[in-house]
Amino acid sequence: MINSNIELFGRKTFFFAADNQLVPGACLERLMKHGYEAYLVGDSATAPLEDKVRAVIRLYPDAILFFNIDASVRGIDWQDYIRGLLAAQEANILVGVVYKMCAPELESQRKSFYEQNLRVSAGCLMLESGEEEIFQAIREILARNGARGRRNLVRADCDKDSTVTFSCNGESRSGRLLDINVTHFLCDMKGKAAPLPMFQKVKGAKLRINGFDLQSNAVLIMKRQSLDANLCIFMFIKQDDSPDLEREQVIQLNKKIYQIVTDKNMSLLKATYMGRKN
């Protein structure tokens, strides 16, 4: 039975031993725009792939793991390794395999062995050439595995220097930006100014997001007190008051969110697997 955390936040997906040719980084960025988090993890001289797999399972026990069985990785026989991983019943992970386009006979053999014999839970994914074809194939299999959960968008946590400033009724307001996606942002509106009324519209709110600047109109849609914080959720609106950012702003912000989320999770993963070696 799927747990509530997976329903709410989905599953992170990791492609092991898959290079940028097999799974282009641009596809991962597009996937995040649609609410999917996916990462590439390779073998290296400083940390064996097995250490990285164990680190992922430790950090993200609900993750989806895809292994590129076309790759040659020292010390790993893919059939034996995946069989052992499945037998260990690690956490709540899903396991699948990925490979380049191959002859129909080989494709049939692989699907038969991994899906019927080993019973990999995430399935087999054969990727053709062409970025659009790769993107659609990955998106389809991630959807089948419930990787997005109920969320539609990925949210990025902002650093301590991220801020929002705007003027309302002739009064300057500022707050700390806490997190953001391409439709909404959460901030802590500190100060002694009178609380903003619900559905207050603000013109030209200036956001500083981990060093990235964005300006847009917004409307307050939710607020709550939490200890000493005055938490407010704003929705982006266009000049005509319709929801969302302008198209070019969505593209730019999605790139920034992808960078923030990817840097955070890959840094945490590296610290975990390097820590296991020390």
Secondary structure, DSSP 8 states (H G I E B T S, - for coil): ---HHHHHH---EEEET--TTTS-HHHHHHHHHTT--EEEE---SSS-HHHHHHHHHHH-TT-EEEEETTS--TT--HHHHHHHHHHHT-TT-EEEEEEE---HHHHHHHHIIIIIIS--SSEEEEE-SSHHHHHHHHHHHHHHTTTTTT-SS--EE--TT-EEEEEETTEEEEEEEEEE-SSEEEEE--SSS----TT-EEEEEEEEETTEEEEEEEEEEEEEEETTEEEEEEEEE-TTS-BS--HHHHHHHHHHHHHHHHHHHHHHHHHHHHHHH-
